[in-house]
């Protein structure tokens, strides 16, 4: 079953799918040769099993090929989730205006960059972000793969969803330490899942929060395991780009691309992108990941 989903004229499927490492973390699967992004989605209504969607670029939008036929309500839910994942309703006009007159950054608007792939839920993005802190990317991949394989709901094609808060709340700290190898994160996952499952904590509300960014960041940091870096990454995924979310990779990358390999204080990095005001975090990320996709490939 195929579903066509329209996209804005400045949308780049490739730049969005490859915008950051989420495309490599299940339930996402990314195939750069065929330029398809596969994702398992939960299905709205009737207790139906989840469905796998293989998503590819299409004229005027994207096409989602589903692993089985679903009803109208389920289709509407999948369209909603795909639009959310690919940021199809994000308005980047102000960002593009901010970069298009700068020779080093004009490529961003030209290539339709700036949409950062995200998960269907803030909860999933939050858990994955905690899995990126103070560890290698390979360990992040192992933790996320473990969560999905051991706690996710199975599809008919034997893939699995990202676990729900209820599923994550149903296991104990020992499970996270021994089975997921989450280390110090184990008690954080237990507490977070319990708070979200009981509705004590509504992380999905961060998407539509009226709080100023600084206050929203403080609210995010009340979740154990979320510091400045994690909170500023999460802010980008809910559409707030004030923070730079600097980590060791970004610092080294900036030194390599902008300072001829010389280590650079965080304050100097901040000054370099300050011209972009509330878009500075997104300008930084696009700048540091530009060569993940060359310009010729981006136009195909």
Secondary structure as UniProt FT lines:
FT   STRAND          2..6
FT   TURN            9..10
FT   HELIX           13..17
FT   HELIX           21..24
FT   TURN            26..27
FT   STRAND          28..31
FT   TURN            32..35
FT   STRAND          36..41
FT   TURN            46..47
FT   STRAND          51..58
FT   TURN            59..60
FT   STRAND          61..66
FT   HELIX           72..85
FT   TURN            86..89
FT   HELIX           93..99
FT   TURN            100..101
FT   TURN            103..105
FT   HELIX           106..111
FT   HELIX           122..130
FT   TURN            131..134
FT   HELIX           137..151
FT   TURN            156..157
FT   HELIX           165..169
FT   HELIX           173..178
FT   HELIX           183..185
FT   HELIX           186..197
FT   TURN            198..199
FT   HELIX           203..208
FT   HELIX           213..220
FT   TURN            221..222
FT   TURN            224..225
FT   HELIX           228..237
FT   TURN            238..239
FT   HELIX           248..258
FT   TURN            260..261
FT   HELIX           266..273
FT   HELIX           274..279
FT   HELIX           280..288
FT   HELIX           290..292
FT   HELIX           295..298
//
